[in-house]
Amino acid sequence: MNYQEAKEYYMEYRGKKTMKDCRAFARVFESENRITGISTPYRLPKSDYEVGFFNEFSPYYEAIKNGVSRRKDEVNKKAYEAQNAIIDKFIENKVLDRINKEYQKIEKLNPSIKKIKHDDLNFIQTFDIIHGVCSGYNVDDINHFINSTEQERLETLKKQRKFAEENNVVFNWMLSEKTISKVGILFHRKKERDLKASKDRSSTVVMSDEEEMKIRTGIMNHNYMD
């Protein structure tokens, strides 16, 4: 099985219908809930950068990070062969060097990501940072996803779920504690604005057709008498 066949088969096996797996969940959340300040508008090297990035690096990411079922059927046997074929190409194609060059491009355009601690020998971490940038996740959320411990993630996830239930919203990405707090402040401000707008609307006098006609008739009679 050559690399191209292995890549196509394995990504299909992993349930990736397209090579682009970059979803701007934070930006969608802002739009749906009429708030701003949660996502980050990063600069990318070129338009549709994320498409080329995922086409090139997603197969390696999936093959390295995710295993294949140990069931000995034909589907999993072929998937295992495809996974190995992709991993074999990782060193041959100097994939670690290539993704680090992509990271350097991104970092030059977005110095704020220097705050995210990562090991440049760790392909998975580097991929996740670039994925986060392409998706518009803020630095705190990306750093939390990459560097938090299992226990820290669980504790933050509990707070995230509690907020989602109390406010009837859906989060499709992992938030940092700082972002959860910020969303709470923004929601509070939005409720205050909505309440004020509602009071302003209710205080506006709405005139009936009959009242309007009386006033119009009075004005006409007044003008006629003059």
CORJOUR-V343193 format. One record per residue. N is the residue number from 1. SS is DSSP state (H for helix, E for strand, - for the rest). PSI is psi in degrees with one decimal (999 if undefined). BURIAL is + if it has 24 or more other C-alpha atoms within 12 Angstrom, else -. Layout:
BEGIN
n = (N:N)
ss = (SS:SS)
psi = (PSI:PSI)
burial = (BURIAL:BURIAL)
END
This chain:
BEGIN
n = (1:2:3:4:5:6:7:8:9:10:11:12:13:14:15:16:17:18:19:20:21:22:23:24:25:26:27:28:29:30:31:32:33:34:35:36:37:38:39:40:41:42:43:44:45:46:47:48:49:50:51:52:53:54:55:56:57:58:59:60:61:62:63:64:65:66:67:68:69:70:71:72:73:74:75:76:77:78:79:80:81:82:83:84:85:86:87:88:89:90:91:92:93:94:95:96:97:98:99:100:101:102:103:104:105:106:107:108:109:110:111:112:113:114:115:116:117:118:119:120:121:122:123:124:125:126:127:128:129:130:131:132:133:134:135:136:137:138:139:140:141:142:143:144:145:146:147:148:149:150:151:152:153:154:155:156:157:158:159:160:161:162:163:164:165:166:167:168:169:170:171:172:173:174:175:176:177:178:179:180:181:182:183:184:185:186:187:188:189:190:191:192:193:194:195:196:197:198:199:200:201:202:203:204:205:206:207:208:209:210:211:212:213:214:215:216:217:218:219:220:221:222:223:224:225:226)
ss = (-:-:H:H:H:H:H:H:H:H:H:H:H:-:-:-:-:-:-:-:-:-:-:-:H:H:H:H:H:H:H:H:H:-:-:-:-:-:-:-:-:-:-:-:-:-:-:-:H:H:H:H:H:H:H:H:H:H:H:H:H:H:H:H:H:-:-:-:-:-:-:-:-:H:H:H:H:H:H:H:H:H:H:H:H:H:H:H:H:H:H:H:-:-:H:H:H:H:H:H:H:H:H:H:H:H:H:H:H:-:H:H:H:H:H:-:-:-:-:-:-:-:H:H:H:H:H:H:H:H:H:H:H:H:H:-:-:-:H:H:H:H:H:H:H:H:H:-:-:H:H:H:H:H:H:H:H:H:H:H:H:H:H:H:H:H:H:-:-:-:-:-:-:-:-:-:H:H:H:H:H:H:H:H:H:H:H:H:H:H:H:H:H:H:H:H:H:H:H:H:H:H:H:-:-:-:-:-:H:H:H:H:H:H:H:H:H:H:H:H:H:H:H:H:H:-)
psi = (121.0:172.9:-44.1:-44.2:-42.6:-43.6:-49.2:-42.9:-45.6:-39.3:-34.3:-42.1:-38.9:-3.1:17.4:101.2:-30.8:162.8:-17.2:114.2:54.4:108.8:127.0:64.2:-37.9:-40.9:-39.1:-41.8:-43.0:-46.7:-44.9:-30.6:8.0:48.4:165.6:165.0:6.0:-45.1:171.7:127.8:81.9:161.7:137.7:154.9:-31.2:167.1:146.9:25.6:-41.8:-31.1:-49.5:-38.6:-48.1:-34.8:-39.0:-41.6:-20.1:-42.8:-40.0:-42.5:-49.1:-41.5:-36.6:-42.4:-35.1:133.0:-179.2:141.8:143.5:0.2:134.3:64.0:173.2:-38.9:-49.2:-29.5:-44.8:-39.0:-39.4:-41.8:-41.0:-43.1:-46.2:-37.2:-37.9:-46.4:-36.6:-33.2:-13.2:-48.2:-44.4:-38.8:4.7:47.9:-37.4:-42.9:-40.7:-41.8:-30.4:-33.4:-38.0:-40.2:-42.9:-37.7:-46.3:-43.3:-38.5:-38.4:-25.6:78.3:-21.8:-24.4:-6.4:-21.9:-19.4:115.7:130.3:161.1:119.7:-1.5:-2.7:100.2:-42.0:-45.5:-44.7:-42.7:-46.3:-35.0:-48.0:-38.9:-44.7:-40.0:-47.8:-31.0:-9.3:17.1:142.5:165.5:-38.9:-41.8:-41.4:-44.9:-40.2:-43.6:-38.7:-38.9:-8.2:153.1:168.1:-43.0:-40.9:-39.9:-44.6:-42.9:-43.0:-37.6:-35.3:-43.9:-39.7:-46.3:-39.1:-45.5:-43.0:-42.9:-42.6:-27.4:5.8:49.9:167.7:127.6:127.2:18.6:168.7:117.7:148.7:164.5:-36.7:-40.2:-37.4:-44.5:-41.4:-41.9:-40.0:-43.6:-45.0:-39.4:-38.4:-44.7:-39.3:-41.0:-38.9:-41.4:-44.4:-38.5:-42.9:-43.5:-38.5:-42.1:-40.0:-40.6:-40.9:-24.2:-10.0:127.0:123.5:118.8:136.3:162.6:-37.6:-42.5:-41.1:-39.6:-38.7:-42.3:-43.9:-42.2:-40.0:-41.0:-43.0:-43.2:-38.1:-43.7:-36.8:-42.9:-33.9:999)
burial = (-:-:+:-:-:+:+:+:+:+:+:-:+:+:-:-:-:-:+:+:+:+:-:+:+:+:+:-:+:+:-:-:-:-:+:-:+:+:+:+:-:+:+:+:-:-:-:-:+:+:-:-:+:+:+:+:+:+:+:+:+:+:+:+:-:-:-:+:-:-:-:-:-:-:-:-:-:+:+:+:+:+:+:+:+:+:+:-:+:+:-:-:-:-:+:+:-:-:+:+:-:+:+:-:-:+:+:-:-:+:-:-:+:-:-:+:-:+:-:-:-:-:+:+:+:+:+:+:+:+:+:+:+:+:+:+:+:+:+:+:+:+:+:+:+:+:+:+:-:-:-:-:-:-:-:+:+:-:+:+:+:-:+:-:-:-:-:-:-:-:+:-:+:+:+:+:+:-:+:+:-:+:+:+:-:-:+:-:-:-:-:-:-:-:-:-:-:-:-:-:-:-:-:-:-:-:-:-:-:-:-:-:-:-:-:-:-:-:-:-:-:-:-:-:-:-)
END
